[in-house]
Amino acid sequence: MTKISICIPVEAGSAAPVRLAKTLLGDPNADLEVIVAPCGDDCRDIDELRAMAEAEPRLMILPTAPADISPCHHWLGTVAAMRGDWVTVVRPDDAVEPEIAAFVEHAEKTVPGMDAFAWNTFQIDAGARRDIPASVAIPMQHHTRELDKDDLLNKGFKWVESSNVPNMAFGIYHAAISRSLLETVLANSGELSWQTPLPQYEWAARVLIYAQKFGFSSRPLSAIDARRHVPGPTTAVMPDFPFHAGIGLTAGIAEVHARVLRDLGIDWESFNDAFLRACMIDCLLENREEEFEAMAQRYYAAIQRMDGGRLAGAFRPPYMAEPEADLRRGRRGMLVFANRFIGGAVTAAEFFSVIRHMLAQIDVVQLTASSELLEELEDKQLRRAHV
């Protein structure tokens, strides 16, 4: 059986992932398959991709989905076609390590019995301003280890150490789950399931609940074409819950958590200082003044509705007219800070192509994994750097 299925839902009006498919399928021995799910009748370059599929059995193109299909159901239909032991979802303009199947196989040996696998990713905004210095942190370590579920639950649901999104990499988007875990997640869907414009966060929540063993690779295996969430009209699934994606990204994730937990008969109990801080960060990331003010007002109104408005007085997000310059460069602990536009890279694919030359390849990762001395040294350096 194929080691991993890489699923690529293509939104209406978007181009087919020709570049990504060519990159992933360039090695004829790579133990993976690419599943592309176009949506609507205006998918650019789809004919070129179909021509590739005629000569490449590892490339599957699904029937075109209706243009008005919900993001969640688009993803569900895509992953349902998977034929591999593992499955992950990415978007057309993302970048993925071509040897990802070998990294998954290595992780299976390193963390026996794992059913959820995640890795470090790079978040690359192709529209970022070049006149404002920015850096990207590149991990130097490349080991794979098991992570504690209780710690992940706190980070995933309690907003511990979060930004405007939980500090938790597991799920199905730029992370992988086993076939058995996929079946478990789908078998336990309830009446409130899959009703969000943010499918990656619903998958993350459900994977976190149902997975038994979590393996994590410090070595980055992908780069995300980062997109700023644009709040739009949203129909409230739970009228008694004030947060939703129409307010902002953080609010949308909170609504996902509340629905997933309610399906299980559990109350959402994450209205705390950490969540309030995440809401303020979400506002802070909006640099357009009018949009910032509107978002802050939406959040404030929702916060007033929770627990008698007890945290409303502490909600004071600062406004920044432009992103703060980040001049960090060079090594700091177990990280190397590189120029965001290193090598002239603008897109996620360009950035990953440049940075990949700095990352340990699979043969090095496999060779050093057996060295207890190296792992002990990495652990000490990791703690010293507080990464």
C-alpha positions in Angstrom: 0.0 0.0 0.0 1.1 3.6 -0.7 2.8 5.2 2.3 1.0 8.6 2.2 -1.7 10.3 0.2 -1.2 14.0 -0.3 -4.7 15.6 -0.9 -5.0 19.0 -2.6 -8.5 20.5 -2.6 -8.5 23.3 -5.2 -10.9 26.2 -4.5 -13.1 27.6 -7.2 -11.2 30.0 -9.4 -7.8 28.7 -8.3 -5.1 27.2 -10.6 -4.4 23.5 -10.5 -1.3 22.5 -8.5 0.8 21.6 -11.5 4.1 22.8 -9.9 3.4 20.9 -6.6 2.4 17.7 -8.4 5.6 17.8 -10.5 7.8 18.4 -7.5 6.2 15.6 -5.5 6.1 13.1 -8.3 9.6 13.9 -9.7 11.1 10.8 -8.0 9.5 7.7 -9.6 10.3 5.7 -6.5 8.6 8.1 -4.0 6.0 6.0 -2.1 3.2 8.5 -2.3 0.1 9.6 -4.3 -1.2 13.0 -5.1 -5.0 13.5 -5.1 -6.3 16.7 -6.6 -9.9 17.8 -6.1 -10.9 20.7 -8.4 -13.9 22.8 -7.6 -16.1 24.7 -10.1 -15.6 25.1 -13.8 -12.8 27.7 -13.8 -9.8 25.7 -12.5 -6.9 27.0 -14.5 -4.2 24.6 -15.9 -6.4 21.6 -15.1 -5.9 20.2 -18.6 -2.1 20.1 -18.1 -2.6 18.3 -14.9 -5.0 15.8 -16.5 -2.4 15.1 -19.2 0.1 14.4 -16.4 -2.3 12.0 -14.8 -2.6 9.9 -18.0 1.1 9.0 -17.7 1.4 9.0 -13.9 -0.7 6.4 -11.9 0.2 8.1 -8.6 -1.7 11.2 -9.6 -5.5 11.1 -9.2 -7.8 13.9 -10.3 -11.3 13.7 -8.7 -14.5 14.7 -10.5 -15.1 18.4 -10.3 -17.0 19.5 -7.2 -19.7 22.1 -7.3 -18.5 25.7 -7.0 -20.6 26.3 -3.9 -19.4 23.2 -2.0 -18.5 24.1 1.6 -14.8 23.9 2.5 -15.3 21.2 5.0 -17.2 18.9 2.6 -14.7 19.7 -0.1 -11.9 18.4 2.2 -14.0 15.4 3.3 -14.6 14.3 -0.3 -10.9 14.7 -1.1 -9.6 12.6 1.8 -12.2 9.9 1.2 -10.3 9.0 -2.0 -7.0 8.3 -0.1 -5.4 4.9 -0.8 -2.3 5.3 1.5 -1.4 4.3 5.0 -1.4 8.0 5.9 -3.1 11.1 4.6 -2.3 14.9 4.7 -4.0 17.9 3.1 -2.2 20.9 1.6 -3.2 23.7 -0.8 -2.0 24.3 -4.4 0.5 27.0 -3.6 2.0 25.3 -0.6 5.3 23.4 -0.7 5.9 19.9 0.6 9.1 17.9 1.1 9.4 15.5 -1.9 10.8 12.8 0.4 7.9 13.1 2.9 7.0 9.4 2.6 10.5 8.4 3.8 10.2 10.8 6.7 6.8 9.2 7.7 8.4 5.8 7.5 11.2 7.0 9.7 8.8 8.4 12.2 6.8 5.1 12.4 10.0 3.4 13.5 11.0 6.1 15.9 7.6 6.4 17.6 6.1 2.9 17.2 2.3 2.9 17.2 1.9 6.6 16.4 -1.3 7.5 14.6 -0.8 11.3 14.3 2.4 12.9 12.8 3.3 16.5 12.6 6.3 18.6 11.8 7.6 22.1 11.8 6.3 24.3 8.9 7.2 27.7 7.5 4.5 30.3 7.2 5.2 32.3 4.1 3.1 35.3 2.9 3.8 36.0 -0.8 2.3 39.4 -0.4 4.5 40.5 2.5 6.1 43.9 2.2 9.8 43.8 1.2 10.5 47.2 2.6 9.9 45.9 6.2 12.8 43.6 7.4 11.5 40.2 8.4 13.1 36.9 9.4 12.1 33.2 9.5 13.3 30.8 12.2 14.9 27.6 10.8 15.2 24.8 13.3 18.7 23.2 13.5 17.6 20.0 15.1 16.0 17.2 13.1 15.0 14.5 15.5 11.6 12.9 15.7 10.0 12.2 19.1 6.8 11.5 20.9 4.9 14.4 22.4 2.6 14.2 25.4 -1.1 14.3 24.7 -2.1 16.2 27.9 0.3 19.0 27.0 -1.1 19.1 23.4 -4.6 19.3 24.8 -3.7 22.3 26.9 -2.1 24.0 23.9 -4.9 23.0 21.5 -8.0 23.8 23.6 -6.8 26.0 26.4 -4.8 28.5 24.3 -1.6 27.9 26.3 1.4 29.6 24.7 -0.7 30.5 21.7 -0.6 33.4 19.2 -3.9 34.1 17.5 -4.1 30.4 16.8 -3.3 27.5 19.1 0.4 26.5 19.3 -0.4 22.9 18.2 0.8 21.4 14.9 -1.3 18.2 14.7 -4.3 17.7 12.5 -4.5 16.9 8.8 -3.4 20.2 7.3 0.4 20.1 6.9 0.3 17.1 9.3 -0.6 13.5 8.7 -2.9 11.0 10.3 -3.1 7.2 9.9 -5.9 5.5 7.9 -7.3 4.1 11.2 -7.4 7.5 12.9 -9.1 9.0 9.8 -11.8 6.3 10.1 -12.2 6.9 13.8 -12.6 10.7 13.3 -15.2 10.2 10.6 -17.1 7.6 12.6 -17.4 9.9 15.5 -18.8 12.9 13.6 -22.0 14.4 15.2 -24.8 16.7 14.3 -22.6 19.8 14.8 -19.7 18.5 12.8 -18.1 20.0 9.7 -19.9 23.3 9.7 -17.0 25.8 9.6 -15.2 27.8 6.9 -12.0 26.7 8.7 -11.7 23.0 8.1 -8.1 22.7 9.1 -9.0 23.7 12.7 -11.9 21.2 13.0 -9.5 18.4 11.8 -6.9 19.6 14.4 -9.4 19.5 17.2 -10.8 16.1 16.3 -7.4 14.6 15.7 -6.2 15.9 19.1 -9.2 14.2 20.8 -9.1 10.8 19.1 -5.3 10.2 18.4 -3.5 8.0 20.8 0.1 8.6 20.0 1.8 11.7 18.6 5.0 11.8 16.7 6.7 15.2 15.9 9.6 16.0 13.5 11.7 19.0 14.3 12.9 19.0 10.7 10.5 21.2 8.7 8.7 19.2 6.0 6.6 21.9 4.3 5.9 25.6 3.8 2.4 27.1 3.9 1.2 29.8 1.5 0.0 31.9 4.4 -3.3 33.6 4.0 -4.9 36.2 6.2 -8.4 35.1 7.3 -11.0 37.5 5.9 -14.1 37.5 8.1 -17.3 37.3 6.2 -21.0 36.7 6.7 -21.4 33.6 8.8 -24.5 31.7 9.9 -24.3 30.9 13.6 -24.4 27.1 14.2 -24.8 27.6 17.9 -26.8 30.8 18.5 -26.0 30.7 22.2 -22.2 30.9 21.6 -21.0 34.4 20.7 -17.8 33.6 18.8 -17.6 32.6 15.2 -15.5 33.0 12.1 -17.4 36.2 11.0 -15.6 38.0 13.9 -12.1 36.8 13.2 -9.8 33.8 13.0 -9.4 33.2 16.8 -13.2 33.5 17.3 -13.7 31.0 14.5 -11.4 28.5 16.1 -13.2 28.9 19.4 -16.5 28.2 17.7 -15.0 25.0 16.2 -13.8 23.9 19.7 -17.1 24.6 21.3 -19.0 22.6 18.6 -16.6 19.6 18.8 -16.8 19.5 22.6 -20.6 19.9 22.6 -20.8 16.9 20.3 -19.2 15.0 23.1 -21.4 16.5 25.8 -18.5 18.7 27.1 -18.8 22.4 27.9 -16.3 24.9 26.3 -14.3 26.2 29.3 -11.5 28.2 27.6 -12.8 31.7 28.2 -9.6 32.8 30.0 -6.8 35.3 29.9 -4.9 33.2 27.3 -7.9 33.2 25.0 -8.4 37.0 25.5 -4.7 37.5 24.6 -5.2 35.5 21.4 -8.2 37.6 20.5 -6.1 40.8 20.9 -3.3 39.3 18.8 -5.8 38.6 16.1 -6.8 42.2 16.1 -3.1 43.4 16.3 -2.3 41.5 13.0 -4.8 43.7 11.1 -2.8 46.7 10.0 -5.6 48.5 8.1 -7.1 50.9 10.6 -10.8 50.7 9.6 -10.7 46.9 9.4 -8.9 46.8 12.8 -11.5 49.0 14.5 -14.4 46.9 13.1 -12.7 43.6 14.2 -12.0 45.0 17.7 -15.6 46.0 18.0 -16.9 42.6 16.9 -14.6 40.9 19.4 -15.6 43.3 22.2 -19.3 42.7 21.6 -18.7 38.9 21.8 -16.6 39.1 24.9 -19.3 41.2 26.6 -21.7 38.3 26.1 -19.5 35.7 27.9 -19.7 35.3 31.7 -21.4 38.6 32.2 -18.6 40.4 30.4 -16.1 39.8 33.2 -13.1 40.1 30.8 -14.4 42.9 28.6 -12.5 45.6 30.5 -9.2 43.8 29.8 -9.7 43.7 26.1 -7.6 46.5 24.8 -5.8 45.5 21.5 -3.2 47.9 20.3 -3.2 49.1 16.8 -0.1 48.9 14.6 -0.2 50.6 11.2 2.4 48.2 9.8 4.2 45.0 10.9 7.1 45.4 13.3 10.5 45.1 11.6 12.3 41.9 12.6 16.1 42.2 12.2 17.1 38.9 13.8 19.7 37.0 11.7 22.1 34.2 12.4 22.1 31.5 15.1 20.3 31.8 18.4 20.2 28.6 20.4 18.9 25.8 18.2 17.4 28.2 15.6 18.9 30.0 12.7 17.1 33.3 11.7 17.2 33.9 7.9 16.0 36.8 5.8 12.4 36.2 4.8 13.3 36.9 1.2 16.5 34.8 1.2 17.7 34.0 -2.3 15.0 36.2 -3.7 12.3 33.8 -2.5 8.8 35.3 -2.5 6.4 32.4 -2.5 6.2 29.5 -0.1 7.5 27.2 -2.9 10.5 29.4 -3.6 11.3 29.8 0.0 11.2 26.0 0.7 13.3 25.3 -2.4 16.0 27.6 -1.0 15.9 26.5 2.6 15.7 22.8 1.8 19.4 23.0 1.0 20.0 23.9 4.6 17.9 21.1 6.1 19.1 17.6 7.0 18.1 15.0 4.3 16.5 11.8 5.2 19.7 9.7 5.1 21.3 12.0 7.7 18.1 11.9 9.8 18.1 8.1 9.8 21.8 7.8 10.5 21.8 10.2 13.5 18.6 8.9 15.0 20.5 5.9 16.4 23.0 8.1 18.2 21.9 8.4 21.8 24.8 10.9 22.4 23.5 13.2 19.7 19.9 13.1 21.0 21.2 13.9 24.5 23.2 16.8 23.2 20.2 18.1 21.2 17.9 17.8 24.3 20.4 19.9 26.4 20.7 22.5 23.6 16.9 22.6 23.2 16.3 23.3 26.9 19.1 25.9 27.0 17.5 27.7 24.0 13.9 27.5 25.5 12.6 26.4 22.1 
